[in-house]
Amino acid sequence: VFVLQREMYRYHSHEASVHPYGSPWWSWPLMLRPTWYFFASLPDAQVAGIWAVGNAVLWWTAVPVLLYAGWLARRDADPRWAMLSGLGLGLWLIWGLQPRGLVFMHYMLDTIPFACLAAAAMLNGLWHRRGAADLGWRDRRLIVAGLIALTVSWMIFYYPLLVGLPVSERFYRLHLWVHALWV
């Protein structure tokens, strides 16, 4: 068993392949290089594709949310926050230690459920907390509702490109706001 592990490590540590969708581990939360699993030009100026792009509201907040969960774990001595932070950050940061040079943004997908659970718990706390001096009840609920609306809106807007539905070339181009990196 150890011989096989050593051989796998040797293979991956000397992997010199390059791929147009390869991206360094530290760039994944920023969604700088999503991967097209399938893409086709169709008649009538339409395209269809299956795109592994994250929800920016979730991905851009994932690391701050997990770091804050770690801080809450330390402050409150709460193992639930520690588990979410440790597993979420660990599943992402371990890619910085591995020797393989060719990695892809979709490897961050393991981290996202932990960030979503932590964010949901934080938003739940913000929604239900009363009498806080920092924000009023309505302001807190407006923030929570706004973040949920942004998350759902992103998913609805990108849904056709996540599942391969035919869309117009114009609609497709609207999604490439980081065009130089995303195509």
N, C-alpha and C positions, 0 to 999 in steps of 0.2 A: 504494500500500500504506500509506504513512504517513497519507494522508488518511482511509482507513478506520480505522486505529488511533486517530487523533485523534477521529473521530466516535464510535467505541465508548467511548472514555474519557469524552467529553462526555456521552453518554447515561447511563453508569453513575454518573458523579459527580453528576448531577442527579436520580437516581432517588429519588423520594419515596414510593414505595409502602410499605405496611405489610402484614404478614402475621402471623397469630396464632402461627406457628411461627418467626418471625424471632428471631434471638438474636445478641448481640455476639460477636465472635471470641474474646475473652478468656474467655468462659464455656463454650466448647465442651469443654475437658478435664474440666470439672466435670459435664458432661451435664445442664445445667439445663433445656434445652428440646429434647428429642428430637422428631422429626417423625413423625406418622402419615401413611403413604402411602395406606393404605386402612383403613377401619373400618366394620363393619356389625353392627347388632343382629340376632340370629337368634332363631328360635322357641325355646321351652323355656329361657328365661333364659340364652341363650348369646350370645357375641360372637365375632367373628373380625376380625383386623386384621394389617396389616403395618407394623411399627414400626421406625423407624431409631433405635434406642437402642443405645449402645455397651455393651461389657462393662466394668463399673465397675472391675474389677481392672486391666484394660489401660488404660482411659482415665484413671483417676485417677493412675496411676503413669507415664503417658506422658511428661509434661513433666519430672518429676524424673529419670527414666531417661535421657532425651535430654540433659539438662543434665549428668548424671554421665558420660555417654558423651563429651561435650565436654571435661570435666575429664580423663578418661582419655586422650583424644586429645592434649591438651596435655602431660600428665604423661609419657606414654609415647612421644610423637611418632609416634603410630600413625594413619595415614591412614584406616584402616577405621573407627575410632571417630569420626574427624572427619567422614567421609562420612555415617554414620548420624545423628550429631548435627546436622550442617549441613542435610542434606536434611529430616530429620524436623522440626526446629524451623523451618526456613525455609518449608516448605509450610504451616505453621500461622501463623507470625508475619507472613507477607506479607499476610494478610487484615487485619491491623491498619493497614496502609499504604494499602490500596485505598480509593477514595472512596465506593464503593457502600454505602448505609445498610442495604439489605435483604440479609442473609446468613443462612445456616442452619447448624445444628450438623453436618449431614452433610458439610460441606466439610472437616471435620477428618479424614475417612476417609483422605485421602492421607498423613497423618502417621502413622497407626497402624501400618502395616507396618514402618516404620523403628524405631518404639518397640518393636514386638514382636521384631524382630531384635536390637536392643540388649539388651532384657530377656533374651532367650534366651541370648545370649552371656554376660551377667552371671550368670545362674542356672547356666549350665554351669560357669563359673569357680568359683562358690561350691560347687557339687556336688563338683567334682574336687580342689579345693585341700586339701592335707593339711598337718597340722602348724601351722596358723595359731593364733596365740596368742589371737585374739579369740573364736572359737567352736570348739567341738569338732566332730569329723566328723559325729556323729549330729545335732547341733543344726543344722548347715548343711543337711544332707539333709532334715531335718524342715521347715525353712523353705522349701526349694525345693519339696518335695512338697506342703506346705500351700498355697503360692501357686498351683501348678498345679491342685490340687483346687478351690480357690476359683474360679479362672478357668473350669474345666470345669463346675462346679456352676452358676455364673451363666448360662453358655450353655445348659445343659440346662433350667434353670428358665424362662428367657426364650424359648426356642426356639419354642414355639407362637405367641407374639406377633411373632416375627421373620418367620415364614413364612405366617401367615394361617390357622392351624389353628383350628377352632372350640373354644372353651373356655367354661367356666361363668363367669357374671358374678362369682362369688366368687373364682375363680382369677385372673381379670383384675384385680380390685381389689387382690389381694395384690401385684401388680407395681407399683402406683402409690404407692410410699413417699414420693415427692416430689409428692404429688397436686396441689397447687395449681399447680405449674409444669408438670406432665407431661400435663395433660388440657386 
